């Protein structure tokens, strides 16, 4: 695990593509990070990215597995509230913008996907 790395998810998936492909790419990305033992210290979710951690997301199982290995999943409270998803969080810790800023400040490497 690379404790000094933070990955940012700002979309409900990865890239510019149909929604189903974006989500499938995110699941594949997370699965390969796990399989190759290249996990970051934290994964941060904000804007549309918060949808990845909500009930019904195809990413839930892999995110739970990653979290169980010590990766901190930080989710933006303001974004969840904006989308009406505060009661839909399936994994991770709901935090504020201060938590996100602290995660970024402490990171030696930030990867935005």
C-alpha positions as CSV (number, residue, x, y, z in Angstrom):
1,X,0.0,0.0,0.0
2,X,1.2,3.5,-0.9
3,X,0.0,5.5,2.1
4,X,1.3,8.8,0.5
5,X,-0.9,8.5,-2.5
6,X,-4.5,9.8,-2.8
7,X,-6.8,9.0,-5.7
8,X,-9.6,11.4,-6.6
9,X,-12.9,10.3,-8.1
10,X,-14.8,13.3,-9.3
11,X,-17.1,11.4,-11.7
12,X,-19.4,8.5,-11.4
13,X,-16.8,6.4,-13.3
14,X,-13.9,7.2,-15.5
15,X,-13.4,9.2,-18.7
16,X,-15.8,10.7,-21.2
17,X,-18.1,7.9,-22.4
18,X,-21.5,6.5,-21.9
19,X,-22.3,6.1,-18.1
20,X,-22.2,2.3,-18.1
21,X,-18.7,2.3,-19.6
22,X,-17.5,5.0,-17.2
23,X,-18.6,2.9,-14.2
24,X,-17.3,-0.3,-15.7
25,X,-13.9,1.4,-16.2
26,X,-13.8,2.6,-12.5
27,X,-14.6,-0.9,-11.3
28,X,-11.9,-2.4,-13.4
29,X,-9.4,0.2,-12.3
30,X,-10.1,-0.4,-8.6
31,X,-10.1,-4.2,-9.1
32,X,-6.6,-4.0,-10.8
33,X,-5.3,-1.8,-8.0
34,X,-6.3,-4.4,-5.5
35,X,-5.1,-7.4,-7.5
36,X,-1.7,-5.8,-8.2
37,X,-1.4,-4.6,-4.6
38,X,-1.0,-1.0,-5.7
39,X,-3.5,0.5,-3.2
40,X,-3.4,4.1,-2.2
41,X,-3.6,5.4,1.3
42,X,-6.9,7.2,0.6
43,X,-9.5,7.5,-2.1
44,X,-11.5,10.7,-2.1
45,X,-15.0,11.0,-3.7
46,X,-16.6,14.4,-4.6
47,X,-19.0,15.9,-7.1
48,X,-20.5,13.0,-9.1
49,X,-17.8,10.7,-7.7
50,X,-19.9,10.3,-4.5
51,X,-22.4,8.1,-6.5
52,X,-19.8,5.4,-6.7
53,X,-20.0,4.7,-2.9
54,X,-23.8,4.7,-2.7
55,X,-26.1,1.6,-2.5
56,X,-26.7,0.2,-6.0
57,X,-23.3,1.2,-7.4
58,X,-21.4,-1.7,-9.1
59,X,-18.3,-0.5,-7.4
60,X,-19.5,-1.2,-3.8
61,X,-18.0,-4.7,-3.5
62,X,-14.5,-3.8,-4.6
63,X,-14.6,-0.6,-2.5
64,X,-15.6,-2.6,0.6
65,X,-12.7,-5.0,-0.1
66,X,-10.3,-2.1,-0.6
67,X,-11.5,-0.4,2.6
68,X,-11.1,-3.6,4.6
69,X,-7.4,-3.6,3.6
70,X,-6.9,-0.2,5.3
71,X,-7.6,2.3,2.5
72,X,-9.5,5.3,3.8
73,X,-12.5,6.2,1.6
74,X,-13.4,9.9,2.2
75,X,-16.7,11.1,0.8
76,X,-17.8,14.7,0.5
77,X,-20.8,15.5,2.7
78,X,-21.8,18.6,0.7
79,X,-21.9,16.6,-2.5
80,X,-23.9,13.8,-0.9
81,X,-26.4,16.4,0.5
82,X,-26.6,18.1,-2.9
83,X,-27.6,14.9,-4.6
84,X,-29.9,13.8,-1.8
85,X,-27.7,10.7,-1.1
86,X,-26.7,11.1,2.5
87,X,-28.8,8.1,3.5
88,X,-27.4,6.0,0.6
89,X,-23.7,5.7,1.6
90,X,-22.7,2.0,1.5
91,X,-19.0,2.3,2.3
92,X,-16.4,4.9,3.5
93,X,-16.5,7.8,5.8
94,X,-18.5,11.0,5.2
95,X,-16.3,14.0,5.7
96,X,-16.2,17.7,4.8
97,X,-14.1,19.8,2.5
98,X,-11.6,20.2,5.4
99,X,-11.0,16.4,5.3
100,X,-10.5,16.5,1.6
101,X,-8.0,19.4,1.8
102,X,-6.1,17.6,4.6
103,X,-5.9,14.4,2.5
104,X,-4.6,16.4,-0.5
105,X,-2.1,18.4,1.7
106,X,-0.6,15.3,3.3
107,X,-0.3,13.4,0.0
108,X,3.0,13.1,-1.8
109,X,1.1,12.1,-4.9
110,X,-2.5,12.8,-6.1
111,X,-4.0,10.9,-9.0
112,X,-7.3,12.2,-10.5
113,X,-9.2,9.7,-12.5
